């Protein structure tokens, strides 16, 4: 049975686990390298990317995580998770990203907490209905590499969701809403990987 | 596009879960906290142990101090206002802090009323000693709750008491049939609809951190195992002999709170923790947790 892990170092991992369990997906929390062996895909949740970046190194998760990803294990990053997946974080050395997705991101790109917002966002890949996107001290994608597909952008053109092969990343938090379409989309990616396609 | 919605306010607290929020009084402290892996900092004029020692009236910190800390770190910055002092809260919102703690650690400005927090764009966290107090604060608009504990003592006993009180009452509400919730809401002094939500969710409707007396990695893990979503550490970091090492250790113990070997590893060679106070030796007027209602 396909098992989706959620990186449980810090952040709203419990919210992701709840969404997956309600969908009937088998889940597990990933805190140590040994936990990583048992999962077919991994979600990096929202949280503080500085904290997650540090804790990834304390228990030496970084290299096994990057290795599994390069072997094709699907990853889904939301907000801080998007920052962690990026190739580069602009003007910021407090986060060391995993460098898996060919994007440049800017942290806290909209300002401070009082600038956090909700917006109905078109995400054509998951259907015609707009997605109820929650942006909390959110990052944006400011540069997109050739192999990266833009999945959603704000009205002003700023990119807030991308896919590159087996990696999916959003600047917003699908786990805070009742809309499970992006989680379903990711679980399909994980199942496809499990079938060896 | 809509800002300051309930989902956005409560949502930031959800992003802080599993993390440690550290009290800091200077930009240098804030940098140490960020590098240690703190998920947010609380910008203060003095840490609670020093507020306790100084006596007198404790007020909101100098906005210049808070701004200098906001300019130093990229993680969220919280700041405290006095209970009921809605103008201090307006000032903190105006300078752009990410969260306001309407805190019993400062001297209350109003002994009857807390701030009506719904009208603010910035979210609030408030202290509690039991479920009724937690839900009264949520009713006023608090988007995050923490235990009061007894700040500035380095003694975990009150935080444990308050967390157990909240969790016990949640378990009790969960087991009640619908018709008993009305009387329970009356007994708790909390709105019925919030009591109904607690029954449905099996937890508080907002994120619930532990605070007030956390001094060691094991203290942090204890509060997590008792059901806290994360931990505030006040005086415990910067009143210890090696703040950098202790800050890192508390962060690790909070993440790996269910892993005794990891807590043991994090606890090694940290030097002296902050000096502690026996809460039973404090006079009633020296207790901070009894401020607010």
Interface residues (C-beta under 8 A of the other chain):
Chain A: X8 X9 X10 X11 X12 X13 X14 X15 X31 X32 X46 X47 X48 X50 X51 X54 X55 X58 X59 X79 X80 X92 X94 X107 X108 X111 X112 X113 X114 X115 X116 X117 X118 X119 X134 X135 X136 X137 X173 X176
Chain B: X1 X2 X3 X4 X5 X7 X8 X11 X12 X14 X15 X16 X17 X18 X19 X34 X35 X36 X37 X38 X39 X40 X70 X74 X75 X76 X93 X96 X97 X98 X99 X121 X122 X123 X248 X251 X252 X255 X256 X259 X262
